[in-house]
Every structure is written in C-alpha cells, then in structure tokens.
Amino acid sequence: MSLTAEEKKTLVSFADKIRMYSLYCMARPGQGHVGGALSISEIVAYLYGREMRYNPKDPKWKDRDILIMSKGHAGPALYSALAIKGFFPESWLNTLNKGGTDLPSHCDRNHTPGIDMCTGSLGQGLSIACGVAIGARLSGSEKRVYCMIGDGETDEGQNWEAALFAPAHGLDNLIGMTDVNRLQLDGFVKDVLDLGDLEAKWRAFGWDVVRANGHDMDAISGAFESSHEKNGRPKMILFDTVKAKGMPRLENQGNCHHATLTIDEVKEIYNGEVPAWLD
Ligand SMILES: Cc1ncc(C[n+]2csc(CCOP(=O)(O)OP(=O)(O)O)c2C)c(N)n1
C-alpha cells in the first residue's frame, strides 16, 4: 500500500532527525564515518518507522525482524534510529567511540541494545543473514531478515558465495539492500573494482531485484512492499543514494568516507538547532 501524506511526513521527519543526530554524534568526538551513515538515513527511517517488527523494551524478542548492518561503519545512523525509538537513552549518543562506550564506531551486538550482529569487517553480513534466514525458517518463524551492504563492500568475494547460496535455499525471507552511493573508502567503486551491471548480476544469481531512489520515501516504500512476495527467491533492493547527503562540503566527495567535523559546523547546517541530548 502506498504511503499516505501523513505517513510520508512522519517518515521524512524521522529521517531528518536520524541525519541530524548522526552528524551531532560524530561531531561530538570530532570525526566519524560521515559518508556511509548519511547516505542511509531515509532507508533506516523506513525500516524502523514502518517496515520492521521489533520491540524496544524487549530488543531480543524472539519474533523480531533482524537487521544486519553489514557495512558496520554506518553505526551512527542506526544508533540514532534506535535511540529515537527508545532502545536506549538518547544521551548515549554523546559517547560514540569513547573508551568504555556502548556505541562503538562499528556495530557490536554485545554492546548495543537493538544491534543484532557484530560487523565492520566487510563482506560477511550477507552470509550471516543467509544463516539467520534459514534458522528462522527451520524454527517456523515468520520473521524477515534484512541485510544492508555497501556497493564498495560488494567487491568482497564472500558476498558472491551468499548470492549463490540464498536462491539455492529459496530464502524469500531474506531482503538484501545495497547502498549504491558509488563511493567507497578511497574513491569511486568503478575506479577501484568496477561492479558492472549490478542489477543484472544479482538477477543472474536468482534474486528478485528492484532499484529505487534511497532518499525518496515513496520509492523506498514501493521497493520494500515488492520485497514481501513469498515466491522462493531472495530479494535485493539496490538503493541509489548520495554519500554524505546533508553535509554539503562532503556530499559525493572522494574524501567523505571518514572525516573530521565540528559541532559549530553542524550547528550552521541546522541554523543553530541542537538536540536536547547533546552535552
Ligand atoms: C574486510 C575489510 N576490508 C577493508 C575494510 C576497510 N573499509 C572500511 S569501509 C570501506 C569502504 C566501504 O565502502 P562501501 O561498502 O561502499 O561503504 P559506504 O560507501 O557506504 O561507506 C573499506 C574498504 C574493512 N572494514 N573490512
């Protein structure tokens, strides 16, 4: 079902808040993985605003949907959404990547309520997602398993083993998402190791593939709606995004993967508005 104007407004404002919180929580220590966190704000907002089943008061609820953030350096976007949804106090966002924190720069299931997998070593998430999806099916659970990978990460060979495995096992409870922001750590993916026609490749492996603008709520909604079909095939949504979206000096720049940034700079973007949790 398409989004009502009211639903869309709520989701867009959730995404804006995630982006703002992400920027402030990275500005607090003065640096962070800005690019890959900002490119997924709308997608994460949709996941936690409409798509996934979860309970912030019971993060390990057995029937919850699972999200594996394989591009684990995007932690700040996910932490912001989880804090807003009440998995932990928003004040934790002041502690990103500090000694002793429960919000390390890369996602860690042993520290953060709502995080389901330790990620950061790229290339592994989709294989883990296959295992979780098979496990869910074996236990008769209706849960869905979501896995977000980067386009640069897609250069990792292990993804292609998972690509082969999931259709062979009919994992239609597995929804892969690729953040196609075209940049990786030190340049454009096409210059580092070109992926060619990504859509054709996933399709050739036996996945249902849709492509959507990852900053447009209606497009995101349509892509997820189409991914619910129980037809024996895993789904891959290729989201076209802009790396570092919302931070003008870094947007779509080769140096935006990990960057320094200041509170004052972020304040300027938001005309002086700061979140209540910032200390
Ligand atoms: C196995 C492994 N190799 C290298 C790295 C270093 N690394 C961290 S992020 C990154 C680039 C990721 O690019 P992409 O997947 O496109 O993510 P995004 O652009 O969304 O940040 C690399 C190479 C890593 N974390 N893990």
The ligand as an SDF file (V2000), in Angstrom:
LIG
                    3D

 26 27  0  0  0  0  0  0  0  0999 V2000
   37.3290   -6.7930    5.1340 C   0  0  0  0  0  0  0  0  0  0  0  0
   37.5000   -5.3060    5.1580 C   0  0  0  0  0  0  0  0  0  0  0  0
   38.3350   -4.7400    4.2670 N   0  0  0  0  0  0  0  0  0  0  0  0
   38.5220   -3.3900    4.2860 C   0  0  0  0  0  0  0  0  0  0  0  0
   37.8730   -2.6220    5.2000 C   0  0  0  0  0  0  0  0  0  0  0  0
   38.1230   -1.1220    5.2370 C   0  0  0  0  0  0  0  0  0  0  0  0
   36.9660   -0.3920    4.7930 N   0  0  0  0  0  0  0  0  0  0  0  0
   36.1230    0.1730    5.6620 C   0  0  0  0  0  0  0  0  0  0  0  0
   34.8580    0.9410    4.9120 S   0  0  0  0  0  0  0  0  0  0  0  0
   35.4610    0.5770    3.3860 C   0  0  0  0  0  0  0  0  0  0  0  0
   34.7420    1.0290    2.1510 C   0  0  0  0  0  0  0  0  0  0  0  0
   33.3230    0.5930    2.1270 C   0  0  0  0  0  0  0  0  0  0  0  0
   32.6710    1.1390    1.0150 O   0  0  0  0  0  0  0  0  0  0  0  0
   31.1440    0.9050    0.8590 P   0  0  0  0  0  0  0  0  0  0  0  0
   30.8410   -0.5140    1.0840 O   0  0  0  0  0  0  0  0  0  0  0  0
   30.7490    1.4420   -0.4600 O   0  0  0  0  0  0  0  0  0  0  0  0
   30.5230    1.7060    2.0490 O   0  0  0  0  0  0  0  0  0  0  0  0
   29.9770    3.1970    2.1030 P   0  0  0  0  0  0  0  0  0  0  0  0
   30.3370    3.9020    0.8560 O   0  0  0  0  0  0  0  0  0  0  0  0
   28.5410    3.0570    2.2050 O   0  0  0  0  0  0  0  0  0  0  0  0
   30.5830    3.8120    3.2960 O   0  0  0  0  0  0  0  0  0  0  0  0
   36.6190   -0.1550    3.4800 C   0  0  0  0  0  0  0  0  0  0  0  0
   37.3740   -0.6350    2.3220 C   0  0  0  0  0  0  0  0  0  0  0  0
   37.0160   -3.2620    6.1240 C   0  0  0  0  0  0  0  0  0  0  0  0
   36.3480   -2.5850    7.0450 N   0  0  0  0  0  0  0  0  0  0  0  0
   36.8350   -4.6040    6.0680 N   0  0  0  0  0  0  0  0  0  0  0  0
  1  2  1  0
  2  3  1  0
  2 26  2  0
  3  4  2  0
  4  5  1  0
  5  6  1  0
  5 24  2  0
  6  7  1  0
  7  8  2  0
  7 22  1  0
  8  9  1  0
  9 10  1  0
 10 11  1  0
 10 22  2  0
 11 12  1  0
 12 13  1  0
 13 14  1  0
 14 15  2  0
 14 16  1  0
 14 17  1  0
 17 18  1  0
 18 19  2  0
 18 20  1  0
 18 21  1  0
 22 23  1  0
 24 25  1  0
 24 26  1  0
M  CHG  1   7   1
M  END
$$$$
